[in-house]
Amino acid sequence: MNATTPPRSLASTLAVASGAVFLLVGILGFVPGVTQEFDALGGAGHHSEAMLLGIFQVSVLHNIVHLAFGVIGLAVATRTDWSITYLIASGVIYGVLSIYGFVIDMQSEANFVPVNMADNWLHVILTIALLGGGLVASRQRRDRDRTVRP
């Protein structure tokens, strides 16, 4: 950043950070060793026995979802309004995924992502972090806009 480059907004910073983490997690889901039982990585569904870090159940679909959230987060970070939308929408999506994970029978075909209890609780944390970050960034932008306009 030089003297003429405006500082990155909170929303953009959060979009970059969350996008980078999602991208990293998506990549690591395809790395044997980091993902235990890698040979049992399924395309989708509860039959995938692969476990990221030995904790979180993953599949090819699950990893692709993480990669998509990562790429989108990095792509939208160039604009504050897009970053806010990404954070809030992602928080809502992870909130729905959290509820979904808690209500389905994890051994049923409904568990197509797949998720386990560790995933469910991580999704609750992501809901709070993403939604909270988006709302705080939105308020910060609104407050800044009020002070800038006469």
Residue frames as a rotation matrix with the C-alpha (Angstrom) as fourth column:
MET 1
0.586 0.810 0.000 0.00
0.810 -0.586 0.000 0.00
0.000 0.000 -1.000 0.00
ASN 2
-0.574 -0.752 0.324 1.35
0.741 -0.645 -0.187 3.45
0.349 0.133 0.928 -0.87
ALA 3
-0.864 0.159 -0.478 0.29
0.203 -0.759 -0.619 6.91
-0.461 -0.632 0.623 0.20
THR 4
-0.674 0.626 -0.392 -2.40
-0.738 -0.546 0.397 7.15
0.035 0.557 0.830 -2.49
THR 5
-0.525 0.482 -0.701 -3.96
0.067 0.845 0.531 3.74
0.848 0.232 -0.476 -1.84
PRO 6
0.098 0.611 0.785 -6.87
-0.846 -0.364 0.389 3.93
0.524 -0.703 0.482 0.59
PRO 7
-0.752 -0.354 0.557 -6.74
-0.625 0.652 -0.430 1.52
-0.210 -0.671 -0.711 3.52
ARG 8
-0.705 0.493 -0.509 -8.62
0.073 0.765 0.640 -1.75
0.705 0.414 -0.575 3.09
SER 9
-0.005 0.803 0.596 -12.05
-0.817 -0.347 0.461 -1.70
0.577 -0.484 0.658 4.72
LEU 10
-0.444 -0.048 0.895 -12.88
-0.748 0.569 -0.341 -4.01
-0.493 -0.821 -0.288 7.62
ALA 11
0.609 0.758 0.235 -15.30
-0.464 0.581 -0.669 -5.88
-0.643 0.298 0.705 5.37
SER 12
0.699 -0.406 -0.589 -12.66
-0.550 0.223 -0.805 -6.43
0.458 0.886 -0.067 2.70
THR 13
-0.387 -0.869 0.309 -10.11
-0.865 0.226 -0.448 -7.54
0.319 -0.441 -0.839 5.28
LEU 14
-0.202 0.400 0.894 -12.58
-0.625 0.650 -0.432 -10.03
-0.754 -0.646 0.119 6.74
ALA 15
0.842 0.504 -0.194 -13.51
-0.449 0.452 -0.771 -11.30
-0.301 0.736 0.607 3.26
VAL 16
0.259 -0.841 -0.476 -9.83
-0.708 0.171 -0.686 -11.85
0.658 0.514 -0.551 2.42
ALA 17
-0.557 -0.510 0.656 -9.16
-0.830 0.378 -0.411 -13.57
-0.038 -0.773 -0.633 5.75
SER 18
0.110 0.666 0.738 -12.18
-0.486 0.683 -0.545 -15.86
-0.867 -0.299 0.399 5.60
GLY 19
0.846 0.176 -0.504 -11.67
-0.534 0.265 -0.803 -16.52
-0.008 0.948 0.317 1.89
ALA 20
-0.066 -0.962 -0.265 -8.04
-0.824 0.203 -0.530 -17.50
0.563 0.183 -0.806 2.48
VAL 21
-0.544 -0.083 0.835 -9.00
-0.704 0.587 -0.400 -19.83
-0.457 -0.805 -0.378 5.33
PHE 22
0.519 0.802 0.295 -11.76
-0.432 0.545 -0.719 -21.48
-0.738 0.246 0.629 3.29
LEU 23
0.666 -0.345 -0.661 -9.38
-0.656 0.152 -0.740 -21.89
0.355 0.926 -0.125 0.35
LEU 24
-0.432 -0.883 0.186 -6.72
-0.849 0.328 -0.414 -23.43
0.304 -0.336 -0.891 2.60
VAL 25
-0.284 0.410 0.867 -9.23
-0.574 0.651 -0.496 -25.81
-0.768 -0.639 0.051 4.20
GLY 26
0.768 0.605 -0.212 -10.54
-0.500 0.359 -0.788 -26.82
-0.401 0.711 0.578 0.78
ILE 27
0.294 -0.763 -0.576 -7.03
-0.738 0.202 -0.644 -27.61
0.607 0.614 -0.504 -0.43
LEU 28
-0.592 -0.574 0.565 -6.07
-0.806 0.412 -0.425 -29.44
0.011 -0.707 -0.707 2.76
GLY 29
0.261 0.790 0.555 -9.15
-0.671 0.562 -0.484 -31.63
-0.694 -0.246 0.677 2.36
PHE 30
0.939 0.033 -0.343 -7.40
-0.306 0.537 -0.786 -33.14
0.158 0.843 0.514 -0.67
VAL 31
0.021 -1.000 0.013 -4.04
-0.801 -0.025 -0.598 -33.69
0.598 0.002 -0.801 1.05
PRO 32
0.590 0.122 -0.798 -3.36
0.196 0.937 0.289 -37.23
0.783 -0.327 0.529 2.29
GLY 33
-0.438 -0.719 -0.540 -2.05
0.715 0.085 -0.694 -37.20
0.545 -0.690 0.477 5.84
VAL 34
-0.947 0.247 0.204 -3.73
-0.313 -0.854 -0.415 -33.92
0.072 -0.457 0.886 6.70
THR 35
0.154 0.986 -0.064 -6.94
-0.975 0.162 0.149 -35.69
0.157 0.040 0.987 5.75
GLN 36
-0.688 -0.366 0.627 -6.92
-0.547 0.829 -0.116 -39.03
-0.477 -0.423 -0.770 7.52
GLU 37
-0.171 0.564 0.808 -8.50
0.373 0.796 -0.476 -42.04
-0.912 0.220 -0.346 5.79
PHE 38
-0.318 -0.025 -0.948 -7.87
-0.635 -0.737 0.232 -40.20
-0.704 0.676 0.218 2.52
ASP 39
-0.989 -0.088 -0.115 -8.37
-0.144 0.676 0.723 -43.42
0.014 0.732 -0.681 0.56
ALA 40
-0.496 0.867 -0.054 -11.98
0.846 0.468 -0.257 -43.42
-0.197 -0.173 -0.965 1.81
LEU 41
-0.688 0.236 -0.686 -12.69
-0.184 -0.971 -0.150 -39.89
-0.702 0.023 0.712 0.50
GLY 42
-0.222 0.715 0.663 -16.07
0.846 0.480 -0.234 -40.11
-0.486 0.509 -0.711 -1.19
GLY 43
-0.637 0.056 0.769 -17.59
0.574 -0.632 0.521 -37.81
0.515 0.773 0.370 -3.76
ALA 44
-0.440 0.583 0.683 -20.50
-0.707 -0.694 0.137 -36.90
0.554 -0.422 0.717 -1.51
GLY 45
0.470 0.777 -0.419 -22.64
-0.281 0.582 0.763 -38.49
0.837 -0.241 0.491 1.15
HIS 46
0.620 -0.105 0.777 -22.23
-0.784 -0.065 0.617 -39.87
-0.014 -0.992 -0.123 4.62
HIS 47
0.966 -0.253 0.054 -20.23
0.255 0.966 -0.031 -42.87
-0.044 0.043 0.998 3.37
SER 48
0.359 -0.884 0.299 -17.08
-0.068 -0.344 -0.937 -40.77
0.931 0.316 -0.183 3.00
GLU 49
0.807 -0.114 -0.579 -14.83
0.575 0.371 0.729 -41.75
0.131 -0.922 0.365 5.89
ALA 50
-0.172 -0.899 0.402 -12.14
0.691 -0.401 -0.602 -39.13
0.702 0.174 0.690 5.22
MET 51
0.734 0.364 -0.573 -11.50
0.678 -0.434 0.593 -36.86
-0.032 -0.824 -0.565 8.20
LEU 52
0.336 -0.592 0.733 -9.77
0.128 -0.742 -0.658 -33.49
0.933 0.314 -0.174 7.85
LEU 53
-0.294 -0.604 0.741 -7.29
-0.717 -0.373 -0.589 -33.23
0.632 -0.705 -0.323 10.74
GLY 54
-0.821 0.016 -0.570 -8.85
0.240 0.917 -0.320 -36.46
0.518 -0.399 -0.757 12.00
ILE 55
-0.816 0.498 -0.292 -11.85
0.142 -0.317 -0.938 -34.44
-0.560 -0.807 0.188 13.25
PHE 56
-0.140 0.772 -0.620 -14.05
-0.600 -0.564 -0.567 -33.10
-0.788 0.293 0.542 10.45
GLN 57
-0.041 0.217 0.975 -15.77
0.541 0.826 -0.160 -35.45
-0.840 0.521 -0.151 8.01
VAL 58
-0.162 -0.076 -0.984 -15.11
-0.624 -0.765 0.162 -34.37
-0.765 0.640 0.076 4.43
SER 59
0.331 0.222 0.917 -15.90
0.612 0.689 -0.388 -35.45
-0.718 0.690 0.092 0.89
VAL 60
-0.616 -0.494 0.614 -15.00
0.787 -0.353 0.506 -34.14
-0.033 0.795 0.606 -2.53
LEU 61
0.189 0.786 0.589 -18.23
0.656 -0.548 0.519 -32.09
0.731 0.288 -0.619 -2.47
HIS 62
0.796 0.085 -0.599 -17.43
0.576 -0.412 0.706 -30.72
-0.187 -0.907 -0.377 1.00
ASN 63
-0.161 -0.956 -0.245 -13.94
0.680 -0.287 0.674 -29.69
-0.715 -0.058 0.697 -0.13
ILE 64
-0.525 0.025 0.851 -15.27
0.778 -0.391 0.491 -28.07
0.345 0.920 0.186 -3.31
VAL 65
0.626 0.775 0.090 -17.75
0.627 -0.568 0.533 -26.04
0.464 -0.277 -0.841 -1.23
HIS 66
0.530 -0.512 -0.676 -14.85
0.522 -0.431 0.736 -24.77
-0.668 -0.743 0.039 0.90
LEU 67
-0.546 -0.760 0.352 -12.85
0.734 -0.233 0.637 -23.93
-0.403 0.607 0.685 -2.23
ALA 68
-0.105 0.600 0.793 -15.83
0.782 -0.443 0.439 -22.05
0.614 0.666 -0.423 -3.69
PHE 69
0.854 0.397 -0.337 -16.35
0.520 -0.611 0.598 -20.02
0.032 -0.685 -0.728 -0.50
GLY 70
0.140 -0.900 -0.413 -12.62
0.585 -0.262 0.768 -19.23
-0.799 -0.349 0.489 -0.56
VAL 71
-0.616 -0.362 0.700 -12.48
0.787 -0.274 0.552 -18.10
-0.008 0.891 0.453 -4.17
ILE 72
0.287 0.807 0.516 -15.63
0.698 -0.545 0.465 -16.01
0.657 0.227 -0.720 -3.78
GLY 73
0.754 -0.023 -0.656 -14.31
0.570 -0.473 0.672 -14.40
-0.326 -0.881 -0.344 -0.58
LEU 74
-0.288 -0.939 -0.190 -11.07
0.588 -0.330 0.739 -13.39
-0.756 0.102 0.647 -2.28
ALA 75
-0.519 0.119 0.846 -12.87
0.814 -0.233 0.532 -12.20
0.261 0.965 0.024 -5.42
VAL 76
0.477 0.830 0.288 -15.34
0.675 -0.556 0.485 -9.93
0.563 -0.037 -0.826 -3.63
ALA 77
0.289 -0.406 -0.867 -12.73
0.869 -0.267 0.415 -8.37
-0.401 -0.874 0.276 -1.34
THR 78
-0.665 -0.556 0.499 -12.05
0.728 -0.632 0.265 -5.63
0.168 0.539 0.825 -3.88
ARG 79
-0.406 0.611 0.679 -15.31
-0.151 -0.778 0.610 -3.91
0.901 0.145 0.408 -2.93
THR 80
-0.934 0.039 0.354 -16.63
-0.356 -0.082 -0.931 -3.17
-0.008 -0.996 0.090 0.54
ASP 81
-0.065 0.996 0.066 -20.30
-0.971 -0.048 -0.232 -3.66
-0.228 -0.079 0.970 -0.37
TRP 82
0.330 0.128 -0.935 -19.60
-0.547 0.833 -0.080 -7.04
0.769 0.538 0.345 -2.00
SER 83
-0.676 -0.672 -0.301 -17.52
-0.099 0.489 -0.867 -8.07
0.730 -0.556 -0.397 1.02
ILE 84
-0.692 0.511 0.510 -20.34
-0.674 -0.205 -0.709 -7.20
-0.258 -0.835 0.487 3.40
THR 85
0.341 0.853 -0.396 -22.81
-0.936 0.348 -0.056 -9.17
0.090 0.390 0.917 1.28
TYR 86
0.003 -0.450 -0.893 -20.42
-0.310 0.848 -0.429 -12.15
0.951 0.278 -0.137 1.16
LEU 87
-0.904 -0.409 0.122 -19.92
-0.219 0.200 -0.955 -12.15
0.366 -0.890 -0.270 4.94
ILE 88
-0.416 0.824 0.383 -23.61
-0.802 -0.134 -0.582 -11.86
-0.428 -0.550 0.717 5.77
ALA 89
0.442 0.594 -0.672 -24.74
-0.850 0.516 -0.103 -14.34
0.286 0.617 0.733 3.10
SER 90
-0.276 -0.628 -0.728 -22.04
-0.248 0.778 -0.577 -16.81
0.928 0.021 -0.371 4.13
GLY 91
-0.909 -0.021 0.417 -23.08
-0.417 0.031 -0.908 -16.46
0.007 -0.999 -0.037 7.76
VAL 92
0.043 0.996 0.082 -26.70
-0.936 0.069 -0.346 -17.16
-0.350 -0.062 0.935 6.84
ILE 93
0.361 0.037 -0.932 -25.70
-0.639 0.737 -0.218 -20.16
0.679 0.674 0.290 4.69
TYR 94
-0.641 -0.655 -0.399 -23.58
-0.124 0.602 -0.789 -21.61
0.757 -0.456 -0.467 7.48
GLY 95
-0.658 0.512 0.552 -26.44
-0.701 -0.148 -0.698 -20.97
-0.275 -0.846 0.456 9.91
VAL 96
0.438 0.823 -0.360 -28.77
-0.899 0.411 -0.155 -23.00
0.020 0.391 0.920 7.71
LEU 97
0.089 -0.508 -0.857 -26.09
-0.352 0.789 -0.504 -25.69
0.932 0.346 -0.108 7.37
SER 98
-0.854 -0.374 0.362 -25.72
-0.437 0.139 -0.889 -25.76
0.282 -0.917 -0.283 11.17
ILE 99
-0.141 0.897 0.420 -29.43
-0.874 0.087 -0.478 -26.31
-0.465 -0.434 0.771 11.70
TYR 100
0.520 0.286 -0.805 -29.48
-0.747 0.610 -0.266 -28.89
0.415 0.739 0.531 8.90
GLY 101
-0.339 -0.788 -0.514 -26.58
-0.357 0.613 -0.705 -30.77
0.870 -0.056 -0.489 10.48
PHE 102
-0.853 0.018 0.521 -28.22
-0.516 0.113 -0.849 -30.90
-0.074 -0.993 -0.087 13.88
VAL 103
-0.006 0.976 0.219 -31.61
-0.837 0.115 -0.535 -32.12
-0.547 -0.187 0.816 12.62
ILE 104
0.362 0.153 -0.920 -30.66
-0.791 0.572 -0.216 -34.79
0.493 0.806 0.328 10.06
ASP 105
0.865 -0.195 0.463 -29.85
-0.073 0.863 0.500 -38.39
-0.497 -0.467 0.732 10.81
MET 106
0.225 -0.878 -0.423 -26.12
-0.834 -0.398 0.382 -38.42
-0.503 0.267 -0.822 10.10
GLN 107
-0.626 -0.429 0.651 -26.28
-0.107 0.875 0.473 -41.99
-0.773 0.226 -0.593 8.83
SER 108
0.363 0.846 0.390 -29.00
0.417 0.227 -0.880 -41.22
-0.833 0.482 -0.271 6.31
GLU 109
-0.095 -0.308 0.947 -28.78
0.995 -0.052 0.083 -40.21
0.023 0.950 0.311 2.66
ALA 110
0.866 0.458 0.199 -29.82
0.446 -0.889 0.105 -36.71
0.225 -0.002 -0.974 3.77
ASN 111
0.599 -0.740 -0.306 -26.27
-0.036 -0.407 0.913 -36.24
-0.800 -0.536 -0.270 5.04
PHE 112
0.832 -0.172 0.527 -24.99
0.554 0.298 -0.778 -35.64
-0.023 0.939 0.343 1.49
VAL 113
0.874 -0.482 0.062 -22.39
-0.468 -0.869 -0.162 -32.96
0.131 0.112 -0.985 2.34
PRO 114
0.306 0.584 -0.752 -21.35
0.574 0.517 0.635 -34.87
0.760 -0.625 -0.177 4.70
VAL 115
-0.019 -0.286 0.958 -21.21
-0.641 -0.732 -0.232 -33.40
0.767 -0.619 -0.169 8.20
ASN 116
-0.124 -0.002 -0.992 -20.48
0.677 0.731 -0.086 -34.78
0.726 -0.682 -0.090 11.64
MET 117
0.700 0.482 -0.527 -20.97
0.711 -0.402 0.577 -33.24
0.067 -0.779 -0.624 15.08
ALA 118
-0.166 -0.832 -0.529 -17.57
0.692 -0.481 0.538 -31.47
-0.702 -0.277 0.656 14.95
ASP 119
-0.747 -0.025 0.664 -18.59
0.598 -0.461 0.655 -29.92
0.290 0.887 0.359 11.61
ASN 120
0.264 0.956 0.124 -21.91
0.746 -0.284 0.603 -28.81
0.612 -0.067 -0.788 13.10
TRP 121
0.602 -0.060 -0.797 -20.28
0.674 -0.498 0.546 -26.94
-0.429 -0.865 -0.259 15.96
LEU 122
-0.582 -0.811 -0.060 -17.67
0.594 -0.474 0.650 -25.42
-0.556 0.343 0.757 13.65
HIS 123
-0.477 0.485 0.733 -20.52
0.678 -0.327 0.658 -24.26
0.559 0.811 -0.173 11.41
VAL 124
0.645 0.661 -0.384 -22.17
0.749 -0.446 0.490 -22.57
0.153 -0.604 -0.783 14.42
ILE 125
0.112 -0.706 -0.699 -18.89
0.561 -0.536 0.631 -20.74
-0.820 -0.463 0.336 15.12
LEU 126
-0.788 -0.395 0.472 -18.58
0.600 -0.320 0.733 -19.76
-0.139 0.861 0.489 11.44
THR 127
0.109 0.914 0.391 -22.17
0.839 -0.296 0.457 -18.49
0.534 0.278 -0.799 11.47
ILE 128
0.711 0.148 -0.687 -21.43
0.614 -0.606 0.505 -16.23
-0.342 -0.781 -0.522 14.42
ALA 129
-0.207 -0.913 -0.352 -18.08
0.481 -0.408 0.776 -15.04
-0.852 -0.009 0.523 13.04
LEU 130
-0.746 -0.103 0.658 -19.20
0.664 -0.188 0.724 -14.40
0.049 0.977 0.209 9.45
LEU 131
0.235 0.923 0.306 -22.57
0.785 -0.366 0.500 -12.91
0.573 0.123 -0.810 10.25
GLY 132
0.637 -0.056 -0.769 -21.15
0.625 -0.547 0.557 -10.89
-0.452 -0.835 -0.313 13.14
GLY 133
-0.447 -0.883 -0.141 -18.24
0.555 -0.397 0.731 -9.65
-0.702 0.249 0.668 11.02
GLY 134
-0.558 0.308 0.771 -20.57
0.738 -0.242 0.630 -8.68
0.381 0.920 -0.092 8.20
LEU 135
0.543 0.839 -0.037 -22.93
0.740 -0.457 0.494 -6.81
0.398 -0.296 -0.869 10.52
VAL 136
0.383 -0.502 -0.776 -20.10
0.554 -0.548 0.627 -4.99
-0.739 -0.670 0.068 12.32
ALA 137
-0.690 -0.680 0.248 -18.49
0.579 -0.313 0.753 -4.05
-0.434 0.663 0.610 8.99
SER 138
-0.186 0.724 0.664 -21.85
0.813 -0.266 0.518 -2.87
0.552 0.636 -0.539 7.67
ARG 139
0.756 0.464 -0.462 -22.41
0.653 -0.583 0.484 -0.68
-0.045 -0.667 -0.743 10.70
GLN 140
-0.040 -0.866 -0.498 -18.87
0.545 -0.437 0.716 0.68
-0.837 -0.243 0.490 10.50
ARG 141
-0.724 -0.199 0.660 -19.42
0.688 -0.265 0.675 1.60
0.041 0.943 0.329 6.86
ARG 142
0.274 0.914 0.298 -22.78
0.789 -0.391 0.474 3.23
0.550 0.105 -0.828 7.64
ASP 143
0.659 -0.084 -0.747 -21.20
0.581 -0.573 0.578 5.27
-0.477 -0.815 -0.329 10.46
ARG 144
-0.447 -0.892 -0.069 -18.28
0.572 -0.344 0.745 6.30
-0.688 0.294 0.664 8.22
ASP 145
-0.487 0.333 0.808 -20.68
0.781 -0.249 0.573 7.36
0.392 0.909 -0.139 5.45
ARG 146
0.623 0.761 -0.179 -22.65
0.750 -0.517 0.412 9.52
0.221 -0.392 -0.893 7.91
THR 147
0.420 -0.540 -0.730 -19.52
0.429 -0.591 0.683 11.37
-0.800 -0.600 -0.017 9.05
VAL 148
-0.630 -0.689 0.358 -18.22
0.619 -0.167 0.768 11.88
-0.469 0.705 0.532 5.50
ARG 149
-0.260 0.622 0.738 -21.44
0.777 -0.319 0.543 13.33
0.573 0.715 -0.400 4.07
PRO 150
-0.972 -0.114 0.203 -22.34
0.003 -0.877 -0.480 16.90
0.233 -0.466 0.854 5.09
